[in-house]
Amino acid sequence: MNDETFRQPEAPAELSVLQSLDQMLAATETTLAGSAEAPVTPAAEMLAAPLEKYLLFSLAEARYAIPVGNLLEVAKPESVTLLPRGPDWLKGVTSLRGEILSVIDCRAFFRLGAQASGGQSRLCVVATCSREITTALLVDRVEGMIHLAADQLNEPPGSVENQMLPFLSGVSEHKGHRVNVLNLEKLLHSLDTEF
């Protein structure tokens, strides 16, 4: 094909699929104007990365998130039985709803210093997707739930502690704060090999 035979396609025939869908949705929205139905979402927004739900918690004044799909329960750390000769990050074991769980002190595991005493500490009972490994992570405070899209996760910056870096899926921002998103599958499998 030489340059003389190439011509630009006509714009109306070559509209992108998204533009066509947006036009159809806009026409439908105009028809529904004044009705009690919710506004129609443009096709580009519907095709954007889906939002995933995460539990947001604090650890040594930094914020972390874990996928809700791995979260089984959040509980107050009632009674933890210490285990002799275990690693310093293994706080002990506890019984929740009749199940004996190991309790991992996240501050000790990530070498963030001693746990601050206070009544806001929580146990986040988590499991791998296959449910082969279940444990309780001791965190300073649970902040709530947030939604993040996969395309909102960035590479962790060099300022993240080296001990934590292998266990991060990425970092994001939420309400002006950096959020470190943990890769629980990696973390739980590494704990399993350390016992």
N, C-alpha and C positions, 0 to 999 in steps of 0.2 A: 504494500500500500504506500503510495507516495503522498507527499504533503498536499498536492492539488486535489486529490480525491477525498481527503479527510474533511469532514465538516462537523461542527458542533451539533449534537442532537437538540431537538426542539425541547424547550424547558417543560411544557405541559406533559409531554409523553414520558419524560425522564424524571418525574418527581420521585423522591425517595419514598420508601414504604412508610417511614415515620411521618413525613409531611402529608401523605395521603390519608393516613389514619387520623392525624390531628385535624385535617379538614373535615373528615366524616364526623369525628367527635364534636367538633365545633358546631357543625350543622345540627347534630342531635341535641347539643346543649342549648342552642337557640330555640329549638322546638320545645324543649322542656322548660324554658325560661318562665319563671313565675310559678312553676310547680313546686311541691314540697320535697322533691327528690334532691339528693346531694349532687353537687357539681361533678361533671365528668372529668376524670383524670386524663391528661394528655398522654399519648402513647409513649413518648420519650421518658416520662416519669415512671410509667408502668414497667419499662424495660431496664430501668436503673437497677443497680445492685440491690438485692433484697436486704432488709435490715435484719440483724440477728440480735437477740436479747442476751444481755450479760448482767451478772451480778457485780456490782461495783463495791470494792472494799478498800480500807486504808491499812497500810503497813508502814510503820516508821515515817509517817506524814506524807507518804507517796500514795497514789491511787492505782489500784489494780483492778482488772476485770477478768472474770472467767465465764465461759459460755454456760448459759442456763441449762443447756442440754446435758451437761456433765454434773449439774448440781442436784443433789437429792434432798437436802435439808439444811437449814440454818438453825443452830441451837446455842444456848448459853453453855459455856464450859462448866458443867456441874462438878462431877467428880472424876478425876483422872488418876489412875493408878500408875505410879512410876515404875519403870522397868530398869533393873540394874544392868550395868555394862552395855547399854545401848548407845547409839550415837547421840551427841548433845542435842540434835534437832528432833529426836524422837522423845516427845514430852511424856508419852506413856500410852495407856489404852483406856478406853471408856466404853460404857455400854449405853447404846441408844436404841430404844425400842427392841431390846433383847439381842441386838447384834453387837459383838465386840469389835471395836474399831481402833486402829492405831491413830494417835493424835500427833500430827506433825507441827512443830513450832516453826512457822514460816520465817520469823525473824532470825532464828538460829540457823535454819537451813540456808537462807540467803546471806547470812553473816551481817545482819543489820543492827546488832546490838541487843541488849536485854529488853524483854517485854516490859512496857510501861504498865504499872499496876493501875487498874481501873475496872469499872464494871461494864465497859463497852466491848470487851473481847467477845468474839463469837467463834464457834466451830462451824466451818462450811464443810458439810459432808458431801464429798465428790466421788465420782467413779469414772472409769474409762468408758468409752462408748459401748464396749462389749460387756461391761459390768464385771470384768474379771478382777479388777483391782478397785477396792473401795477404801477410802480413808477419810479422816477429818483433818482439815487444815485450820490451825489456830491463827486468827487474824485480829488486828487491833480493833477494827470497827467495820460494820457493814453499813454502806452508804445508801444502797437502794439498787434499783434496776435501771439500765440504760440500753438504748438501741444504737448499734453501729453497723455500718455497711462494710463489707470486705474491702471495698475500694477506699475506705477511710483509714485503713491501717497502713502505717508507714514503717520503714525500716527503723529499728531501735537506734537512737543516737549513741555516740561514743560515751556519753555521760552515764549510761546505765551501768550498774555494778556488774563486774565481770562474772560473778557467781550466778547472776540472774539471766544474763544474755542468752544462754542456750535454751532457756525455757520460755522465751517470749515469741509470740506470733507476730507482734508488731506493737506500735504505739499509735495513739490517736489523741484527740483533744475533746474534752467534754466540759462545757461551762467554764472555759478559760483555764482548765487544769489538764496537765498531761495524764493520760491513762495508759498504763502498761498492760497489754493484753497477754495473759499467760496461755501457753500451750499446755493444757492439762494432760493430754495424752503423753507427751514427752516427760513432763514432771512426774506423773504417777509411775510410769515405767522405770524412770531412773531411781525412784524411791524403792521400787520393788527389787531392783538389782543390788541396792545398797544394804538391804537387810541381811 
